Amino acid sequence: MKGRDFALLTDLYELTMMQGYYETGAQNRQVVFDLFYRKNPSGNGYAIAAGLQQAIEYLDELCFSEEDITYLESLNIFSEGFIGYLKDFRFTGEVYAVPEGTVVFPHEPLMRIKAPIIEAQLIETALLNIINHQSLIATKASRVVHAAQGDPVLEFGLRRAQGPDAGTLGARAAVIAGCAATSNVLTGKLYNVPVKGTHAHSWVMSFPDELTAFRAYANLFPDACILLVDTYNTLKSGVPHAIQVFDEMKEKGILPEKGFGIRLDSGDLAYLSKRARQMLDEAGYPNALISASSDLDENLITSLKLQGSTISLWGVGTKLITSDDCPAFGGVYKLAAEENENGDFEPKIKLSNNVEKVTNPGIKKIVRIYDKATGKIKADLLALEEEVFTEDMDLHIYDTNAKWKSMQLPAGTFKLRELLVPVFVEGKLVYECPETMDIQAYCNREKDTLWEEQKRLKNPDIVPVDLSDKLSAMKLKLIEAATKI
């Protein structure tokens, strides 16, 4: 995102609303917006927050260039005064956010923005674009990695991604969620993550025969010799030729102990992997890897595992980078509080006939509650910013929409952690983004705080996200007031 002009990466109505605030003198009124999502993607039990680094870069460099101003003037819908205001635009607000790689749940603010309304309005579209995409791909990748049960997963999706940015930032998100490496070299360069790859069928086809192609590749890359064996016939020629090349490498003393093997990219992967494993073992290569690609996702990987496949390295492309079963994250950006004439913040609520679209009002924080004995998440508590909770007090947590669902947590049996951290204060960046591989390590620890029942791919157990008594009472009061209008 650095060095790129994204001021116009917004919906037109953000700009027309901004002009409305400017022309009515409301532009400096302070407001609070929450960026959150309503439903976990792909039927998952949680999501992985991602994209904060790019959101920071966007906000930190946000301004309107001369070309932007000239274009907006050409639309003939903006006043001279408003155009003049845009020429000096900078973000001056406050941002709190959940760190990247954090396990999150519906209705929790992944970002909380406090700023003049004219600024908070502009950034809505771009922030949603950034956070929605990477959080979606990170969540999908987490599912794939979980299905692989500890086997390395490589992200191979660039050629099928919806454009260069989606491919590059999607690969970053996939690595955050646990992928061991990516095939995307640009992602490797920009974010200092491992890059991996083998060769294509065209490599084999460009030589007089398969064996010659394998030999040439082995001579070039003896320390990472993964041979694609399905160009012609996997079991009759591909695997036997790979074994012949491994024999020749062993004779030359250049066969590594690990990091060599074969790749399957078509056919019955369960059957082929089992037969290939038998052939490799009989030839004396029990350490040879068997990797696979071919339109994999978490469901196919799970099925192949159940069928006893011997695949131990998974290259996952299209269905990961596009999140093909759930193409959108569904994040939204809603007004939660507004400054009144006295300088106090009044809570705001949006009502709907759809219960899950009713917003949570006020300036909120997320308090995560862990079981002290296991370190697992017990629940998340949405509370007002000024509320104080300590580990030496009893907690009574209940579902706001079903109060008979409750849990009593005696003092001393739980740990507390506030998830939102300061990112911008008075327009100044106060947060240092970790390296991508450090975020991955953090994300792995985050996933370890979930019970296995909450990580299963089908019908997972759901972590409770409850409202504090004070927030719940505020919400009910606002609903009652609004329904009397």
N, C-alpha and C positions, 0 to 999 in steps of 0.2 A: 504493500500500500504506500510505502514511502516514495515521495517524489512524484506522485501521481495526482492529478487534479480531479477530485471527487466531489467538489462542491455541488455540482449539478446531478450527482447520483441520488436523486430524490424524486418523489412524485410531485407533479405540478401543484397539487392542492396544498402541499406543505408551504410552498412559496406564496400562494394566494392567501392562505391563512396568515402567514407571517406579515404580508402587506396589510391585512385587516388589523392585526395587533398594532402595527406601526401607525396606521392612519387614525386609529381610535385612541392612541396614547397608552395602550396596555402593554407595550413591548417589554417593559422592565419588570412586570409583575412576576414574582418568583413562583414556580410550580415544581411539583415532584411527579415524575413519570416512572412507572415500573415496566421493565421489559421481562416478560415471562412467557411460558407456554402452557397449554391446557391439557395436552394428552401426550403420553409417551409414544414415540414412533415405533412402528413395527410390532406393536403389542408388547413392548419391553416393560420391565418393571422399574426402569429408571432411565435417565439420559445422562450424557457426558457433556458438560459445558465446554465449549471451545470457541475460538475466534476472538478472544479478548485482545490479543496482541494487535491484530489488524484493526479492531475497533479503536484502540488507543492511537495507532498511527493515523487513522482517519481524523479523529478529534484533534490531535495535536497539530496537524498541518492544515486544518480546515480554513479555507479562505477562498474568495472569489477572484479569479484572474481577470485580466483585461478582456480576454476572449469570452469568458463567462458573462461578464457585464454587457459586452457588445451583443451577445446572443439574446440575453434577457431583454435588452432594450428593443431588439428587433421584433419581439413578440407583441409589442404595443399593448401590453396589459398591466404593466407595472408603472407606478408613479415615479416622478423624478426624485422625490424625497426618499422613497423606499430604495431606489437604485443607489442613491448616494449612501444610504445606510449600509447596504451590502458591500460597498467598496472597502469598508473598514471592518468587516465582520470577522470576529474571532470567538471561539468558544470560551466562556468565562465561568462556567458552572462547576458543579461538584458531581463526581461520579463515584459510586460504590459498586463493586462487582464481585461475583463469585470467581475465584481463581480458575483458570483453565485446567481441565482434567478432573474437576470436582464432580462427584455423583450428585445429580439434582433430580427434583421431582416436580410434577405439575403445580402451577400457581405460585411457585416461589420466584421472587424477583432475581433474575440472573444479573441484571443491572438496575441500579436505582439512580436516576438523574435528577438533580436539583439545579435549576437554572432559570434565567429569564425565559418567559414562555416563548418568545420569538426564537431563541436559540434551541430550546428543547424541542420545538416543533420541527425545525429543519432536519435534525439528526435522526428522526424516527426511522425513515425508510432505509437509510444506509446501515444503521445499527442492526435493524432486523435482517437485512440482506446478509450481513457478515455473520452474525451470531446464529441465525437460523441454519445457514448452509453448513458451517463447520460443526455445529452441535449435532446436526442430522447425521453427517458422515461419521463423526466420532462415535455416535451411538450405534450405528450400523456396524462399524468396525469392531466395537466392543462385543457385539453379538457373535460376529465371525470368530474373533479370537477365543471367546468362551467355548464355542463349538469345537475348536481345534484342540482343546484339552491339553494345552501346554506345548503343542507343536508350533514351530514358527509359522507366522502368516506373513506373506509378502504382498504389498499393495501393487497391483499391476494395471490400474485402470485408466491411465492417462489418455489413451487413444479413443476411449469410449466416453470420456467425461464431457459435460456440456460446456466446452470451451477451455481455454488455457488457464484462466483463474480457478475455475472449478476443479480442474485436474491437479493444479499445483497446491492450492490451499486444501483441497479435499485429501490429498496425499498427506499433507501435514496433520490434518485432523485424524486420519487413520493411524498414523504413527503415535500420536498422543494417546489414542485409545488402546494401543498395544501391538500394532503391527511391527514386526521386527525390522522391516526395511521397505523401501519403495523402489520401483523401477524408474521413477521420475527424477531425472538428473538435476533439473532446475530446483526441485524441492530439496534435494540433497545439498545443493550449493547454498540456497537461501537460508535453510534452517538447520544445516549441519546434522543431517540425519543419514543413516546408512542407506546406500543404494545397492541394489542387487539385480542381476539378470542373467540369462543364459544365451540362447541363440534361437533364431526362427527357423521355420521349415525352409525358407528361401536359402538359408546358409547351406543346408543339406542338398537342396535341389540345384545349387549353383556349381556343385562339384560333379565329376563323372559318376561317382557312386557314393553311397552312404558311408562306407568305411573310410574312404579318403577324406570326406568331410569331417568325420569324427576325429581322425588322426590330426588333421590340421588344427582343429579347435583345441585338442588336448595339448599340442605343441605350443599354442599361443597362450593358453590359460591352464597350465597344469595344476595350479593351486585352487582353482574353482571350476572344475571340469564337470558340469552338469549337461548331459547329452540328451537332446530331444529325440526320442526313439520311435515316434509314430508317423514319420513322413511316408513310409511305404508299408511296412508291416511290423507292428510292435514286437510280437513274440518270435516271429520267424527270422527277422533281419535286425530290427532295431536293438533289442536287448542283447542278442548274440554279438553284434558288432561292437556294442558298448563294452561288453566283457572282453572282447579281443583287444580293444584299445586299452582297457585297464591292465590287462596282462602285459602289454607292451610297455606301458608306463611303469609298471612294477619292475620289469627287467632293466629299464633305464634308471631306476631309482628315483623317479619323479612323481610317483603316486603318493598323494598325501594320506595321512591316516583318516582324516575327515574332510568333508567339503567336496567330495566327488559323488557322482551318482547319475541318475537318469530323470527325465521329466516326461510325464504322460499328459497329453493334451486332447485326447479324444477316446472314444470307445467306452466300454464298460470298465470304469476306473477301479471298481472293487475287484473284479476278476483279474484284470490285467496287473494290478499292483500285487496281488497274491502270487500270481504265476511269476512275475518278474522278481519278487522277493525270493522265491524258491530258486530260480535260476542264478541269481546273484549270490545267494548263500552257498549253493552247491559249487559255484566257481571260486569260492573263497573270499567273497566280498560282503561279509555281514555288516560292515560299516558303510556300505554304499547307500546313499540317500535315494529315496523314491519321492519325487515331488510331483505335484499335479496342478493343472490349471483347468481350463474348459468350463467357463460359466459357473463357477462355484459360488455358493453362498453358505450361510450358516445351516440352512436346512439340508442341503446336499452333503455338506461335510458331516453333519450328525448322522445322516443315513449311511454314508460310507463307513463311518466308524462302527455303526451297528452291524454292518455287513462284514466286519473283520478286515477292512482294507489295511494295507501295510504302508500307506502314504504317511510320511512324517514331515513334509514341508508343503505348504499350501500357497499357491499363487492365485490371489483373488482379485478380479478386475471389475468387469462391468457392473455386476450386481452390488458391489460394495461402493464404488465411486459414484454411482447414480442412486444408491439406495432404492433399488428398483421397485420394491414392494411398498415403499412409503416415500413418495418423492418430495414431501415438504415437512418441515419441522413444526410449523404452526405457531411460531412465536408471535406475540402481540405486544403492543406498547400503549399503556393506558394511564390516563391521568389519575393520580392517587391523592394529591393534596394541592391546595392553592393558597397563596398568601392573601390575607384580607387587608382591609384598610388600616388595621392596627398593627400590621406586621406579623400577625400570628398565622399559622398554617391551619386551614380548615380541611378536613378530610373530604374526599370526593368518591362517589360510587357510581358505577354504571350498572343498571338493571337490565334484565333480559328474561324472556319467557323460558330460555334455556338456562337451567340452574348453573351449569359450569361456566357460563359467560358473565355471571354476576361477579364484579371485581371485589377485591379486598381493599378497603380504603385506608388512608393514612400513610404516614412515613414509617415504614416497617423494617424489621430485621429478621434474619433467619437464625434460629438457635437450634443447632443439631444436638440431639441427645444420644449418647452412646451408653451401652451397657458396660459398666466398669469392669466386670469380670471377663467379658469376651472381646470387648472393643468393637462390637457390632452396633449398627444403628438401631436404636429403639424407635425413634420418631423424630420428625422435624416440627418445630414450633414457630409459627409466624406470630410475631409480637410487635408492638409499637416500639419505636426507637428508644423511648425513654424508660421502658420497662427493664427491671433488673431481676435476673434469676441467678441463683447460686447453687453450688453442688451440696451445700449443707442445709438445704430446705427441701421439704417434700414437694413433689410435683404431681398434679392430677391432670392427666392428658385425656381429652376425649374428642371424638369426631363431631365437628360442629353440625353436620347434617344428620348425624345419627348418634345422639348423646349417650345411648346405651352402650356404645362401643368406647370403652375407656380403659385406661391403665393407671394404676397408682404406683408412683416411683418413690420409694423411701429415700430420704437423704443419705448420701454416702454410697448409693448403689449405681450412680450414673456419673458421666462426664459431660460437660457442656462445651460447645464451640460455636462462636458466631461466624457465619460463612461470608458475609459481605465485608470486603476490605476496601479502604480508600484507594482510589485510582487518580482522580483529579480533585484538587481542592482549590477553589477560586481560580479555576482555569489552568492551574499549574499541575503538571504531571508529577505525582509523588510515588508512583509504583514502578518497580523494575521488573520487566518481563523475564521469567526464567528461560533458559534454553529449552528447545523442544524435547530433547531426550530427558531433561530433568522433569519436565511436565509429564512425560510418559511414566517415569518412576513414581511421581506423585499420584498419577491416575491409577496405577497398579495398586498402590496402597489404599486409595479410595475404594476401589472395587473389592478389596479384601474386607472392608467394613460391612459389606452386604452378606446376608445369609445366602446359602446356596439356593434356597427356595425363591429368593428374590431375583436371582440371576438366571433362572431357567427360562428357556426360550418360549415356551408355551404356558399360558396361564400362570404367570409368576405371582408370588405373594407381593402385596403392595405395602410399601412403607407408609405409615400414617403421616400426613401433613396437617397438623391441627392449628387452630387459632387460639391465642391466649384469651383468657376470660375478658380482659379489657378490650382487645380488638374485636372479639365476637360481639360484645355488647355494643360497641361503636357501630359495627356493621348492621346489627339489627335495628338500632335507632335510626340510621340513615335510610334503611329500607322502609321502615314504617313511615318516616317523614315523606319519602318520595312517593309512596303509594297513596298518600292522602291528597296529592296534587290533582 
